[in-house]
């Protein structure tokens, strides 16, 4: 019984072992799972992307090479097309030259003139003789026998010599049967009636008659290729004949020469490029005939000329493309439906278009083979390199990670040391240096900036400018920074976006500037990265004391100037305040022209000091009421040069002395120094206009003040000679649109002249 019990327990023991093994295996499987490494995933994705990009650029390179090959073919075919176009044009010019030789033949012109004169007299008995047609003249000549015979002879001789004659028949049949005319030379008179022709000349009907009548109006005419009576392509040329004394300019011809010839191999051979080596290349002529493309020249497949025409809307037809875009290049289909490279050129003075084509398969065969081989090699190299890189990268990933950690540690130490060094340099500067983001949040501040703000530099980081320096100053700097960051985002050029500003805070009152604060700020855009947004580096320098000193100096200078001016004004009551008024007008003109501050200050000071030289002019001359002598007038007019001598050693912020020296120059160069136009300083041009204006609107001892309107008219009339138009226009605009007439109305008041005893 115990044995049975032991046997029954054995299977249970084995069953438990299997469950435990399965459970244990599951635990081991769970332990074997590892989370996917994000960097590995990104690396593999980047490698696959690089592989795809490489394949893409390989295909793009092949396409670019194919496009370059097409461009090379366009150039080569264009050269051939140009040369064949020139040859065809030469052929046409040669034929016109033959007709022109006849039209300009003096004897022919003489006989045609006599015939024309005879036809105008109804009493001339010769009219009866000219009325009937001669047997050998298919034109049915209208001239006298002698003239007709001569003209027929010269036409026949020329036709035999130049090819304007029917083709030689295969066999001459001895029969008294007149053959239809197919080619020759003919003459018509001014009424369109035939005069004479060479043997074989077709009758003057249809196209020939239209061309002849057109030629009579003085226009050289091409009779387009048509299928003649001989069932051969035929072409014609017509030119007017003028009288002996006519120059041909605008005159109607007294007749016309018409030449008709069979288009033979002499034209079609000119379509063949010498030294042609390609098998499928071909050059042919086409023209538009209604809604079809008509092929004028024989084709390479054996089609004779003028026997093939295709619909113009045939898809991708090379001939239709050539007619639609003469001179164009493209990949189209020729008359047999093959894909070809083609280029076209218009034939001057004709409706013909020359088409040059070559089968695409032949033209690009070598290129396609080379590009396919190159593409295969590229793809194999890309795949091989990618596999090798993946294998090496997987093998060395742990080493790279260790090395990267070490490099990061070294870089971190270097960055820390560099930051300490930069802080040391920044803190040694007297100016405050801060960096803020586009949201005005501080990302850096040196010790001078923190001292000015009254807090620690570390406490400034993360705060806004409004919280540190107040909303008024913060808004000024914010507006500047926003404009700079916007410009920097558009251009990416840090140097061009850098700006410097002078910012005035507080009460900007010249009388009391104790509360005034002036800050010079430099703004430099900073490019953002993945950890920091774009920002602006600001260098803030307090120049309040410097500004106060400058203002004191300017105030002392103005007081000195006013003192000097008052000395001049006391000597001439009619010129009292003249310098002051000129300075005011000059300043208004300069501001109206939007000139810089230096120019405006220059004209202000120069206007105040320009009459300083009048100190040396006797008072009786200054107040003289009678007519001035030329010497006295010259003394008054050149007194400003004495001012130049007095002030030449004084240092001013702007070119004050040069401005006074140039104020006497005229725009056309007739001034004392001979300067003209842009050679004259702009402040001097402004001062000259202001001085003339004040002088005319102010009363003088010898005349009353002029009206503003009259002075404006005088100044306008003198622009281009005495004055530059720009300051004159600015002055008139100030008068008309800035209430200048009301502001300066007191200029026109006549001063009260006091006796010497009344002066205090």
FENWO-V255050 format. One record per residue. N is the residue number from 0. RES is the residue in one letter. PSI is psi in whole degrees, -180 to 180 (none if undefined). Layout:
n	res	psi
N	RES	PSI
N	RES	PSI
This chain:
n	res	psi
0	X	-37
1	X	-33
2	X	-42
3	X	-39
4	X	-40
5	X	-36
6	X	-38
7	X	-23
8	X	-22
9	X	-48
10	X	-38
11	X	-39
12	X	-42
13	X	-39
14	X	-43
15	X	-38
16	X	-38
17	X	-42
18	X	-41
19	X	-40
20	X	-41
21	X	-42
22	X	-42
23	X	-42
24	X	-38
25	X	-41
26	X	-41
27	X	-36
28	X	-41
29	X	-39
30	X	-31
31	X	-22
32	X	138
33	X	144
34	X	145
35	X	128
36	X	120
37	X	-41
38	X	-36
39	X	-42
40	X	-45
41	X	-40
42	X	-45
43	X	-42
44	X	-42
45	X	-40
46	X	-43
47	X	-38
48	X	-41
49	X	-40
50	X	-45
51	X	-42
52	X	-39
53	X	-43
54	X	-41
55	X	-48
56	X	-28
57	X	-45
58	X	-40
59	X	-40
60	X	-42
61	X	-42
62	X	-39
63	X	-40
64	X	-37
65	X	-41
66	X	-38
67	X	-39
68	X	-40
69	X	-39
70	X	-39
71	X	-41
72	X	-36
73	X	-42
74	X	-47
75	X	-46
76	X	-33
77	X	-38
78	X	-45
79	X	-45
80	X	-40
81	X	-41
82	X	-39
83	X	-36
84	X	-42
85	X	-39
86	X	-43
87	X	-42
88	X	-38
89	X	-40
90	X	-44
91	X	-42
92	X	-38
93	X	-42
94	X	-41
95	X	-34
96	X	-37
97	X	-46
98	X	-40
99	X	-36
100	X	-40
101	X	-44
102	X	-29
103	X	7
104	X	124
105	X	-41
106	X	-43
107	X	-42
108	X	-38
109	X	-49
110	X	-40
111	X	-35
112	X	-42
113	X	-40
114	X	-40
115	X	-41
116	X	-38
117	X	-36
118	X	-19
119	X	-14
120	X	111
121	X	-17
122	X	-4
123	X	122
124	X	-15
125	X	-20
126	X	-34
127	X	-38
128	X	-30
129	X	-10
130	X	-31
131	X	150
132	X	145
133	X	152
134	X	-44
135	X	2
136	X	101
137	X	-17
138	X	-23
139	X	51
140	X	147
141	X	13
142	X	175
143	X	162
144	X	-45
145	X	-49
146	X	-43
147	X	-43
148	X	-45
149	X	-46
150	X	-40
151	X	-40
152	X	-45
153	X	-34
154	X	-41
155	X	-44
156	X	-43
157	X	-40
158	X	-43
159	X	-38
160	X	-31
161	X	-3
162	X	4
163	X	70
164	X	160
165	X	155
166	X	153
167	X	126
168	X	152
169	X	-36
170	X	136
171	X	126
172	X	126
173	X	85
174	X	148
175	X	59
176	X	127
177	X	126
178	X	152
179	X	137
180	X	140
181	X	-27
182	X	150
183	X	-170
184	X	140
185	X	162
186	X	141
187	X	158
188	X	-174
189	X	-19
190	X	-2
191	X	5
192	X	141
193	X	144
194	X	-53
195	X	160
196	X	163
197	X	160
198	X	140
199	X	0
200	X	128
201	X	159
202	X	153
203	X	82
204	X	166
205	X	-125
206	X	-37
207	X	-44
208	X	-41
209	X	-44
210	X	-40
211	X	-43
212	X	-34
213	X	-38
214	X	-31
215	X	-25
216	X	4
217	X	12
218	X	118
219	X	134
220	X	134
221	X	125
222	X	108
223	X	154
224	X	133
225	X	165
226	X	111
227	X	-177
228	X	-24
229	X	8
230	X	32
231	X	150
232	X	131
233	X	146
234	X	155
235	X	160
236	X	142
237	X	137
238	X	150
239	X	154
240	X	127
241	X	159
242	X	169
243	X	-40
244	X	3
245	X	142
246	X	-5
247	X	-10
248	X	103
249	X	0
250	X	153
251	X	139
252	X	150
253	X	-4
254	X	-175
255	X	148
256	X	129
257	X	129
258	X	129
259	X	131
260	X	157
261	X	131
262	X	109
263	X	-164
264	X	-19
265	X	-31
266	X	-48
267	X	-28
268	X	-23
269	X	-13
270	X	-12
271	X	127
272	X	125
273	X	138
274	X	20
275	X	132
276	X	-24
277	X	153
278	X	-35
279	X	-1
280	X	147
281	X	147
282	X	128
283	X	169
284	X	140
285	X	163
286	X	162
287	X	127
288	X	94
289	X	-121
290	X	18
291	X	161
292	X	117
293	X	132
294	X	116
295	X	-29
296	X	160
297	X	145
298	X	163
299	X	-22
300	X	8
301	X	0
302	X	125
303	X	167
304	X	150
305	X	23
306	X	-4
307	X	134
308	X	134
309	X	153
310	X	139
311	X	-19
312	X	16
313	X	127
314	X	129
315	X	29
316	X	127
317	X	-43
318	X	-41
319	X	-40
320	X	-40
321	X	-40
322	X	-35
323	X	-38
324	X	76
325	X	132
326	X	-5
327	X	160
328	X	142
329	X	176
330	X	109
331	X	-167
332	X	138
333	X	-170
334	X	-17
335	X	-2
336	X	1
337	X	148
338	X	127
339	X	158
340	X	131
341	X	153
342	X	152
343	X	159
344	X	135
345	X	142
346	X	120
347	X	143
348	X	32
349	X	161
350	X	13
351	X	145
352	X	127
353	X	129
354	X	127
355	X	127
356	X	159
357	X	143
358	X	135
359	X	-38
360	X	-41
361	X	-42
362	X	-42
363	X	11
364	X	-52
365	X	-41
366	X	-44
367	X	-41
368	X	-45
369	X	-41
370	X	-37
371	X	-42
372	X	-43
373	X	-42
374	X	-42
375	X	-44
376	X	-43
377	X	-48
378	X	-42
379	X	-42
380	X	-44
381	X	-46
382	X	-44
383	X	-45
384	X	-40
385	X	-46
386	X	-43
387	X	-43
388	X	-43
389	X	-42
390	X	-47
391	X	-40
392	X	-43
393	X	-40
394	X	-38
395	X	15
396	X	-41
397	X	-41
398	X	-40
399	X	-39
400	X	-43
401	X	-46
402	X	-38
403	X	-40
404	X	-43
405	X	-44
406	X	-38
407	X	-40
408	X	-45
409	X	-44
410	X	-38
411	X	-43
412	X	-43
413	X	-42
414	X	-39
415	X	-45
416	X	-41
417	X	-38
418	X	-42
419	X	-41
420	X	-43
421	X	-37
422	X	-39
423	X	-45
424	X	-44
425	X	-42
426	X	-22
427	X	-11
428	X	143
429	X	-24
430	X	151
431	X	134
432	X	122
433	X	157
434	X	131
435	X	153
436	X	178
437	X	-19
438	X	15
439	X	20
440	X	133
441	X	133
442	X	-11
443	X	147
444	X	135
445	X	176
446	X	-42
447	X	-37
448	X	-41
449	X	-38
450	X	-41
451	X	-33
452	X	-18
453	X	17
454	X	172
455	X	150
456	X	-40
457	X	-32
458	X	-19
459	X	-29
460	X	133
461	X	-13
462	X	161
463	X	160
464	X	-36
465	X	-36
466	X	-26
467	X	-50
468	X	0
469	X	156
470	X	-30
471	X	-54
472	X	-41
473	X	-38
474	X	-38
475	X	-50
476	X	-34
477	X	-44
478	X	-42
479	X	-46
480	X	-39
481	X	-42
482	X	-40
483	X	-45
484	X	-37
485	X	-45
486	X	-39
487	X	-37
488	X	-31
489	X	-37
490	X	-36
491	X	7
492	X	106
493	X	-40
494	X	-42
495	X	-20
496	X	-11
497	X	136
498	X	153
499	X	136
500	X	150
501	X	116
502	X	126
503	X	125
504	X	145
505	X	-162
506	X	107
507	X	65
508	X	123
509	X	-28
510	X	-34
511	X	106
512	X	30
513	X	-33
514	X	6
515	X	139
516	X	126
517	X	123
518	X	125
519	X	123
520	X	131
521	X	133
522	X	120
523	X	122
524	X	144
525	X	131
526	X	137
527	X	169
528	X	-166
529	X	-21
530	X	-22
531	X	136
532	X	166
533	X	148
534	X	-169
535	X	131
536	X	124
537	X	131
538	X	113
539	X	120
540	X	124
541	X	112
542	X	31
543	X	-50
544	X	-41
545	X	-40
546	X	-41
547	X	-43
548	X	-40
549	X	-41
550	X	-39
551	X	-43
552	X	-43
553	X	-36
554	X	-42
555	X	-41
556	X	-42
557	X	-39
558	X	-42
559	X	-43
560	X	-44
561	X	-36
562	X	-46
563	X	-40
564	X	-38
565	X	-31
566	X	-42
567	X	-42
568	X	-33
569	X	-24
570	X	-18
571	X	99
572	X	-28
573	X	-20
574	X	6
575	X	135
576	X	5
577	X	-47
578	X	-41
579	X	-43
580	X	-40
581	X	-41
582	X	-41
583	X	-46
584	X	-42
585	X	-43
586	X	-42
587	X	-42
588	X	-45
589	X	-43
590	X	-36
591	X	-31
592	X	1
593	X	41
594	X	166
595	X	171
596	X	-38
597	X	-44
598	X	-43
599	X	-42
600	X	-36
601	X	-48
602	X	-31
603	X	-50
604	X	-43
605	X	-39
606	X	-34
607	X	-32
608	X	-5
609	X	-28
610	X	12
611	X	-30
612	X	-14
613	X	-7
614	X	-33
615	X	3
616	X	133
617	X	141
618	X	-36
619	X	-29
620	X	-38
621	X	-33
622	X	13
623	X	132
624	X	-18
625	X	-175
626	X	140
627	X	142
628	X	160
629	X	-37
630	X	-41
631	X	-41
632	X	-40
633	X	-38
634	X	-45
635	X	-41
636	X	-29
637	X	13
638	X	-26
639	X	-26
640	X	-30
641	X	-38
642	X	-39
643	X	-44
644	X	-37
645	X	-31
646	X	-1
647	X	-25
648	X	4
649	X	136
650	X	124
651	X	164
652	X	-37
653	X	-179
654	X	64
655	X	-48
656	X	-45
657	X	-34
658	X	-45
659	X	-38
660	X	-39
661	X	-8
662	X	-22
663	X	-4
664	X	152
665	X	156
666	X	-32
667	X	5
668	X	19
669	X	20
670	X	180
671	X	-37
672	X	-8
673	X	9
674	X	153
675	X	155
676	X	-125
677	X	-11
678	X	-25
679	X	135
680	X	142
681	X	-43
682	X	-35
683	X	-38
684	X	-40
685	X	-45
686	X	-39
687	X	-42
688	X	-45
689	X	-42
690	X	-44
691	X	-41
692	X	-51
693	X	-40
694	X	-37
695	X	-34
696	X	-5
697	X	146
698	X	146
699	X	170
700	X	-29
701	X	1
702	X	164
703	X	169
704	X	145
705	X	160
706	X	157
707	X	-38
708	X	-43
709	X	-42
710	X	-40
711	X	-43
712	X	-41
713	X	-45
714	X	-42
715	X	-40
716	X	-24
717	X	0
718	X	141
719	X	-15
720	X	-64
721	X	-42
722	X	156
723	X	139
724	X	-32
725	X	-52
726	X	-31
727	X	-45
728	X	-40
729	X	-41
730	X	-47
731	X	-38
732	X	-38
733	X	-41
734	X	-44
735	X	-38
736	X	-8
737	X	20
738	X	33
739	X	-34
740	X	-41
741	X	-39
742	X	-34
743	X	18
744	X	-32
745	X	-13
746	X	-30
747	X	-6
748	X	137
749	X	128
750	X	154
751	X	117
752	X	122
753	X	153
754	X	159
755	X	-32
756	X	-25
757	X	-18
758	X	139
759	X	none
